[in-house]
């Protein structure tokens, strides 16, 4: 990959240029360490609500129609996301100079200097409350909320990103602006320009546009992740289908990229592909679940390995025991060398294919820079997977201890998921 260049603006905002040869697209993404993890208890849901509100307009594009119509008029795709770790806004468009100039002008206007209009706030409040209600109506989504709480309890990482309805009804404009001024600091954020960067405006024009973000002091430190005290949480529902989640706390150092890469390969081997152990035994051999997989995630100070299954309720108990049994077998007996090699190639290949999308590279770069404080380098992320060894994966397997948090939505009780 061509050279990645990083500069820092007077407002403290780092700007990362990540060229990708041969693409006709360009993604501009702005991210801040201002996700749900940074909320105070009474603010839960505010980070996500603020994400919605900035789309209502800035100084030039001063209402939602101008924002949406301008993006569509240049053929751009505009979106945003809020996680526990980040809030991010991104626009992807054709890598042409006139399009790039308009796209950057648009994004930096409504994100860098949003109106946060009081009337729009009240209208959007109802929209987000509907989004919360929809999440509670979807068993799979509810299971995700439950497993976070089963892993982290009342810690901010255990709270839903959407927040509870009662919070949304109380948020004021002043409180939302105060949250933004506390958390959207350039020192804890970044701009990521990924793809056909030759189409970008000159340095002075970029500095002027991204200078629209105010210079703010660094935010207070987040609350460290708590010690692992796993719980079992069940939402009992009269249904024939169940949604099961099992989460472990692997003993890896999330600040070490090699260890994160080894965890990714382990998770792929366990349940990240059609050749994985979970898929092969739980779905193919035993027919216990129509959907089963595992995923590894690492926040800035804590790793999580999550196993998930959607299945017929009558088979949930057997699936639970065998899913945990497979983790135990990997811990005690280790993986075999052939499956480690296959899983390593699959994980690295998936990352290569994913990085054909400039938006995916931008999102990954934001995670690298803002969450882990690492140099932005997509090639290094691929190389880290290629370099994983059998011994590193076996070490991860040994570090997944035999204690797990469990969440389930279906016709069950917590006692159904006792761990011997």
C-alpha positions as CSV (number, residue, x, y, z in Angstrom):
1,X,0.0,0.0,0.0
2,X,1.3,3.5,-0.7
3,X,2.5,5.7,2.1
4,X,0.0,6.6,4.8
5,X,0.3,10.2,5.9
6,X,-0.9,11.5,9.3
7,X,-1.0,15.2,10.2
8,X,-2.6,17.0,13.2
9,X,-4.8,20.1,12.9
10,X,-4.6,23.0,15.4
11,X,-7.9,21.7,17.0
12,X,-6.1,18.5,17.9
13,X,-7.8,16.4,15.3
14,X,-5.5,13.9,13.5
15,X,-6.0,13.5,9.8
16,X,-5.0,10.2,8.3
17,X,-4.7,9.8,4.5
18,X,-4.9,6.1,3.5
19,X,-4.4,5.7,-0.3
20,X,-5.8,2.6,-2.0
21,X,-4.6,2.0,-5.5
22,X,-7.1,1.1,-8.2
23,X,-10.3,2.2,-6.5
24,X,-12.8,4.8,-7.9
25,X,-14.2,5.4,-4.4
26,X,-13.2,7.7,-1.5
27,X,-14.5,7.5,2.0
28,X,-14.2,10.3,4.5
29,X,-14.9,9.2,8.1
30,X,-14.7,11.2,11.3
31,X,-14.7,9.4,14.6
32,X,-14.5,10.2,18.3
33,X,-14.0,8.3,21.5
34,X,-17.6,9.2,22.5
35,X,-19.6,6.0,22.4
36,X,-21.9,4.6,25.0
37,X,-19.0,3.6,27.2
38,X,-18.3,7.3,27.9
39,X,-21.8,8.1,29.1
40,X,-22.7,8.7,32.8
41,X,-25.5,6.4,34.1
42,X,-28.2,9.1,33.5
43,X,-26.9,9.7,30.0
44,X,-27.2,6.2,28.7
45,X,-28.5,6.5,25.1
46,X,-27.2,10.1,24.6
47,X,-24.3,9.2,22.4
48,X,-26.6,7.4,19.9
49,X,-29.2,10.1,20.1
50,X,-26.7,12.8,19.4
51,X,-25.6,10.8,16.3
52,X,-29.2,11.1,15.0
53,X,-29.5,14.8,15.8
54,X,-26.5,16.1,13.9
55,X,-28.0,14.9,10.7
56,X,-30.7,17.6,11.1
57,X,-28.3,20.2,9.7
58,X,-25.4,22.6,10.3
59,X,-24.8,26.2,9.2
60,X,-24.7,25.9,5.4
61,X,-26.8,22.7,5.0
62,X,-29.2,23.8,7.7
63,X,-31.9,21.2,7.5
64,X,-32.1,17.5,6.9
65,X,-33.4,17.9,3.4
66,X,-30.4,19.9,2.3
67,X,-28.1,17.3,4.0
68,X,-29.8,14.3,2.3
69,X,-30.4,16.0,-1.1
70,X,-26.8,17.2,-1.3
71,X,-25.4,13.8,-0.6
72,X,-27.7,12.2,-3.1
73,X,-27.0,14.9,-5.7
74,X,-23.3,13.9,-5.8
75,X,-24.1,10.2,-5.7
76,X,-22.7,9.7,-2.2
77,X,-23.7,7.3,0.5
78,X,-23.9,9.0,3.9
79,X,-24.2,7.2,7.2
80,X,-23.1,7.0,10.9
81,X,-22.8,4.5,13.7
82,X,-22.5,4.5,17.5
83,X,-20.9,1.6,19.4
84,X,-19.8,1.3,23.0
85,X,-16.4,2.5,21.8
86,X,-17.0,5.1,19.1
87,X,-19.3,7.5,17.4
88,X,-18.5,7.9,13.7
89,X,-19.8,9.7,10.6
90,X,-18.8,8.7,7.1
91,X,-19.5,9.5,3.5
92,X,-18.4,7.5,0.5
93,X,-18.4,8.9,-3.0
94,X,-16.7,8.8,-6.5
95,X,-13.1,9.9,-6.2
96,X,-13.5,13.0,-8.3
97,X,-12.2,16.5,-7.2
98,X,-15.5,18.4,-7.4
99,X,-17.4,15.5,-5.7
100,X,-14.8,15.3,-2.9
101,X,-14.9,19.0,-2.3
102,X,-18.7,19.0,-1.9
103,X,-18.7,15.8,0.2
104,X,-16.2,17.2,2.7
105,X,-17.9,20.6,2.9
106,X,-21.2,18.8,3.7
107,X,-19.8,16.3,6.3
108,X,-17.7,18.9,8.2
109,X,-20.6,21.4,8.2
110,X,-23.4,19.3,9.8
111,X,-21.1,17.1,11.9
112,X,-18.6,19.8,12.9
113,X,-21.1,22.5,13.7
114,X,-24.5,21.0,14.1
115,X,-27.5,23.1,15.0
116,X,-29.1,20.5,17.4
117,X,-32.4,22.3,16.9
118,X,-34.8,22.0,19.9
119,X,-37.8,21.2,17.7
120,X,-36.0,18.6,15.7
121,X,-34.8,17.1,19.0
122,X,-38.4,16.5,20.1
123,X,-39.3,15.0,16.7
124,X,-36.3,12.7,16.6
125,X,-36.9,11.6,20.2
126,X,-39.9,9.7,19.1
127,X,-38.0,8.1,16.2
128,X,-35.3,6.7,18.6
129,X,-38.0,5.5,21.1
130,X,-39.5,3.5,18.2
131,X,-36.0,2.2,17.4
132,X,-35.7,1.0,21.1
133,X,-39.1,-0.6,20.9
134,X,-38.2,-2.4,17.7
135,X,-35.0,-3.7,19.4
136,X,-37.0,-5.2,22.3
137,X,-39.4,-6.8,19.8
138,X,-36.5,-8.6,18.1
139,X,-35.4,-11.6,20.2
140,X,-31.9,-11.7,18.6
141,X,-31.3,-8.1,19.4
142,X,-32.6,-8.5,22.9
143,X,-30.2,-11.4,23.4
144,X,-27.3,-9.1,22.5
145,X,-28.4,-6.6,25.1
146,X,-28.8,-9.3,27.7
147,X,-25.3,-10.8,27.1
148,X,-23.7,-7.4,27.5
149,X,-25.3,-7.0,30.9
150,X,-24.5,-10.6,31.8
151,X,-20.8,-9.9,31.1
152,X,-20.4,-6.4,32.4
153,X,-23.3,-5.8,34.8
154,X,-24.1,-2.2,35.5
155,X,-20.7,-1.0,34.0
156,X,-21.2,1.3,30.9
157,X,-20.1,-1.6,28.7
158,X,-23.1,-3.6,30.0
159,X,-25.7,-0.9,29.1
160,X,-27.4,-0.9,25.7
161,X,-26.1,1.7,23.2
162,X,-29.7,2.8,22.4
163,X,-30.4,3.4,26.1
164,X,-33.7,3.0,27.8
165,X,-36.9,4.8,26.7
166,X,-37.2,6.7,29.9
167,X,-33.9,8.4,29.3
168,X,-34.8,9.4,25.8
169,X,-37.9,11.2,27.2
170,X,-35.7,13.4,29.5
171,X,-32.7,14.4,27.4
172,X,-32.5,18.2,27.0
173,X,-30.7,20.2,24.4
174,X,-28.4,21.7,27.0
175,X,-27.4,18.2,28.3
176,X,-26.7,16.9,24.8
177,X,-24.6,19.9,23.9
178,X,-22.7,19.5,27.2
179,X,-22.0,15.8,26.4
180,X,-20.7,16.7,22.9
181,X,-18.4,19.4,24.4
182,X,-17.1,16.9,27.0
183,X,-16.5,14.0,24.6
184,X,-15.9,15.2,21.1
185,X,-12.3,16.2,21.6
186,X,-10.0,16.2,18.6
187,X,-7.3,14.6,20.8
188,X,-9.6,11.5,21.2
189,X,-10.8,11.4,17.6
190,X,-9.6,11.2,14.0
191,X,-10.3,11.9,10.4
192,X,-9.8,9.0,8.0
193,X,-9.5,9.7,4.2
194,X,-9.4,6.3,2.5
195,X,-9.3,5.4,-1.2
196,X,-8.6,7.6,-4.2
197,X,-7.0,10.4,-2.1
198,X,-5.6,12.2,-5.2
199,X,-9.1,13.6,-5.6
200,X,-8.9,15.4,-2.3
201,X,-8.8,19.2,-2.0
202,X,-5.4,20.7,-1.1
203,X,-4.0,20.8,2.4
204,X,-5.2,24.3,3.1
205,X,-8.8,23.5,2.1
206,X,-8.8,20.3,4.1
207,X,-7.5,22.1,7.2
208,X,-10.1,24.8,6.8
209,X,-13.0,22.3,6.4
210,X,-12.0,20.0,9.4
211,X,-11.1,23.1,11.4
212,X,-14.9,23.5,11.7
213,X,-14.7,21.0,14.6
214,X,-14.1,23.1,17.8
215,X,-10.9,22.8,19.8
216,X,-12.0,21.0,23.0
217,X,-10.1,19.8,26.0
218,X,-9.4,16.0,26.3
219,X,-12.3,14.1,27.8
220,X,-12.1,12.5,31.3
221,X,-10.8,8.9,31.3
222,X,-13.4,6.1,30.9
223,X,-14.2,3.7,33.7
224,X,-12.0,0.6,33.4
225,X,-13.6,-2.6,32.5
226,X,-14.7,-4.5,35.7
227,X,-13.4,-7.9,36.8
228,X,-15.2,-10.8,35.1
229,X,-18.2,-11.7,37.2
230,X,-20.4,-13.6,34.7
231,X,-24.2,-13.8,35.1
232,X,-27.0,-15.8,33.5
233,X,-29.8,-13.7,32.2
234,X,-32.9,-15.1,30.6
235,X,-35.9,-13.3,29.0
236,X,-38.6,-15.9,29.2
237,X,-40.8,-15.9,26.2
238,X,-43.4,-18.4,25.0
239,X,-41.9,-19.3,21.7
240,X,-40.6,-22.3,19.8
241,X,-37.3,-20.5,18.9
242,X,-34.5,-19.5,21.2
243,X,-31.6,-17.1,20.9
244,X,-28.6,-18.2,22.9
245,X,-25.4,-16.2,23.7
246,X,-22.4,-17.5,25.7
247,X,-19.5,-15.1,26.4
248,X,-16.0,-15.8,27.7
249,X,-13.2,-13.4,28.8
250,X,-10.0,-14.6,27.0
251,X,-6.7,-14.0,28.8
252,X,-5.0,-11.9,26.1
253,X,-3.5,-8.4,26.1
254,X,-5.8,-6.3,23.9
255,X,-3.0,-3.8,23.4
256,X,-0.9,-6.4,21.6
257,X,-1.9,-6.6,18.0
258,X,-0.4,-10.1,17.6
259,X,-2.5,-11.4,20.4
260,X,-5.7,-9.8,19.0
261,X,-4.9,-11.5,15.7
262,X,-4.4,-14.9,17.4
263,X,-7.8,-14.4,19.1
264,X,-9.4,-13.7,15.7
265,X,-7.9,-16.9,14.2
266,X,-9.1,-18.9,17.3
267,X,-12.6,-17.5,17.0
268,X,-12.6,-18.3,13.2
269,X,-11.5,-21.9,14.1
270,X,-14.2,-22.2,16.8
271,X,-17.2,-20.7,14.9
272,X,-16.2,-18.2,12.3
273,X,-16.7,-20.2,9.1
274,X,-18.5,-23.2,7.6
275,X,-15.5,-25.3,8.4
276,X,-15.4,-24.3,12.0
277,X,-15.9,-26.7,14.9
278,X,-19.2,-25.1,16.0
279,X,-20.7,-25.1,12.5
280,X,-19.5,-28.6,11.7
281,X,-20.8,-30.3,14.9
282,X,-23.7,-28.1,16.1
283,X,-25.3,-27.5,12.7
284,X,-24.1,-30.2,10.3
285,X,-23.5,-33.3,12.5
286,X,-26.2,-32.8,15.2
287,X,-28.7,-30.4,13.5
288,X,-29.1,-28.5,16.7
289,X,-29.1,-24.9,15.3
290,X,-29.9,-23.2,12.1
291,X,-27.5,-20.4,13.0
292,X,-24.3,-20.8,15.1
293,X,-21.1,-18.9,15.2
294,X,-18.5,-17.2,17.3
295,X,-17.0,-13.7,17.2
296,X,-14.1,-12.0,19.0
297,X,-14.3,-8.4,20.0
298,X,-11.8,-6.2,21.9
299,X,-12.5,-2.8,23.5
300,X,-9.5,-0.7,24.5
301,X,-9.0,-2.7,27.7
302,X,-11.0,-5.9,27.5
303,X,-11.4,-8.9,25.1
304,X,-14.6,-10.8,24.7
305,X,-15.3,-14.1,22.9
306,X,-19.0,-14.6,22.1
307,X,-20.8,-17.7,20.9
308,X,-24.2,-17.3,19.4
309,X,-26.9,-19.7,18.3
310,X,-30.5,-19.4,16.9
311,X,-32.3,-22.7,17.3
312,X,-35.4,-24.7,18.1
313,X,-36.1,-24.2,21.9
314,X,-36.3,-27.9,22.6
315,X,-32.7,-28.3,21.4
316,X,-31.3,-25.3,23.3
317,X,-30.1,-27.3,26.4
318,X,-28.1,-29.8,24.3
319,X,-26.7,-27.1,22.1
320,X,-25.6,-25.1,25.2
321,X,-23.7,-28.1,26.6
322,X,-22.0,-29.0,23.4
323,X,-21.0,-25.5,22.6
324,X,-19.3,-25.2,26.0
325,X,-17.9,-28.7,25.5
326,X,-16.2,-27.7,22.3
327,X,-14.5,-24.7,24.0
328,X,-13.4,-27.1,26.7
329,X,-11.9,-29.6,24.2
330,X,-9.9,-26.8,22.6
331,X,-8.7,-25.7,26.0
332,X,-7.6,-29.1,27.1
333,X,-6.6,-30.8,23.9
334,X,-5.7,-27.9,21.7
335,X,-6.5,-27.3,18.1
336,X,-4.8,-29.3,15.4
337,X,-2.3,-27.7,13.1
338,X,-4.3,-28.1,9.9
339,X,-7.4,-26.3,11.2
340,X,-5.2,-23.5,12.6
341,X,-3.6,-23.0,9.2
342,X,-7.0,-23.2,7.4
343,X,-8.6,-20.7,9.8
344,X,-5.6,-18.3,9.6
345,X,-5.9,-18.3,5.8
346,X,-9.7,-17.8,6.0
347,X,-9.5,-14.9,8.5
348,X,-6.8,-13.2,6.5
349,X,-8.6,-13.7,3.2
350,X,-11.8,-12.3,4.7
351,X,-10.0,-9.2,5.8
352,X,-8.4,-8.8,2.4
353,X,-11.8,-9.1,0.7
354,X,-13.4,-6.7,3.2
355,X,-10.7,-4.2,2.6
356,X,-11.7,-3.9,-1.0
357,X,-14.4,-1.6,0.4
358,X,-13.0,1.9,1.3
359,X,-15.6,2.3,4.0
360,X,-14.5,-1.0,5.7
361,X,-10.9,0.2,5.7
362,X,-12.0,3.6,7.2
363,X,-14.0,1.9,10.0
364,X,-11.1,-0.5,10.8
365,X,-8.6,2.4,10.8
366,X,-10.8,4.3,13.2
367,X,-10.8,1.3,15.6
368,X,-7.0,1.0,15.3
369,X,-6.3,4.7,15.9
370,X,-9.0,5.9,18.3
371,X,-9.6,2.7,20.4
372,X,-6.1,1.1,20.5
373,X,-3.9,4.2,19.8
374,X,-2.1,2.3,17.0
375,X,-0.7,3.6,13.7
376,X,-3.2,3.3,10.9
377,X,-2.0,0.6,8.6
378,X,-4.5,-1.9,6.9
379,X,-1.6,-3.9,5.5
380,X,-0.3,-4.5,9.0
381,X,-3.7,-5.8,10.0
382,X,-3.5,-8.4,7.3
383,X,0.1,-9.2,8.0
384,X,-0.7,-9.8,11.6
385,X,-3.1,-12.5,10.7
386,X,-0.7,-14.1,8.2
387,X,1.9,-14.2,11.0
388,X,-0.1,-16.0,13.6
389,X,1.4,-19.2,14.7
390,X,0.0,-22.5,15.9
391,X,1.4,-21.9,19.4
392,X,-0.2,-18.5,19.7
393,X,-3.6,-19.9,18.8
394,X,-3.1,-22.8,21.2
395,X,-2.2,-20.3,23.9
396,X,-5.5,-18.4,23.3
397,X,-7.4,-21.7,23.6
398,X,-5.8,-22.5,26.9
399,X,-6.7,-19.0,28.2
400,X,-10.5,-19.3,27.6
401,X,-11.4,-20.4,31.1
402,X,-14.3,-22.6,31.9
403,X,-16.6,-19.9,33.2
404,X,-19.0,-18.0,30.9
405,X,-21.8,-15.4,31.0
406,X,-25.0,-16.7,29.4
407,X,-28.0,-14.9,27.9
408,X,-31.1,-16.4,26.3
409,X,-34.4,-15.3,24.9
410,X,-37.0,-18.1,24.8
411,X,-39.1,-20.5,26.9
412,X,-36.3,-21.1,29.5
413,X,-35.2,-20.3,33.1
414,X,-31.8,-19.3,34.3
415,X,-31.5,-22.7,36.0
416,X,-31.5,-24.3,32.5
417,X,-28.0,-23.0,32.0
418,X,-26.2,-24.2,35.1
419,X,-22.5,-24.6,34.7
420,X,-20.9,-27.6,36.5
